[in-house]
Amino acid sequence: MDDLKISHINKNVVEDIIRLLSERFGKEIPHSNARGKVLEYLVMTLDYMTKGKMKISMYEYIEKLLTELPSDINGLVKTPAASHLFNVNKDMTKLPDKSAQLFQQLVYKLLYLS
């Protein structure tokens, strides 16, 4: 069990669930919990400041992701789907392992963001 988000209109229900989970799983791994109008959850900011609404943002995640990009990435395109997207150029050299790994990590992070 990992990364739970528990909400209920009655805070006693939440307290009971936390108590039950702590009794069952708290001995192996201590848990932490947070309460409030603005929470961090799985790199998302959950903002409950407006009654009856929740805003979800990932601005800090995006900023961190942008700082991880190599400095030599530049250019402008009208669409990410170029006409040659599915054409394989067999004469091209593969990315070095370190660059390939960075590319893969960034793609995974962008997928999570989406």
Order of alpha helices (4+ residues) and beta strands (2+ residues): alpha-beta-beta-beta-alpha-alpha
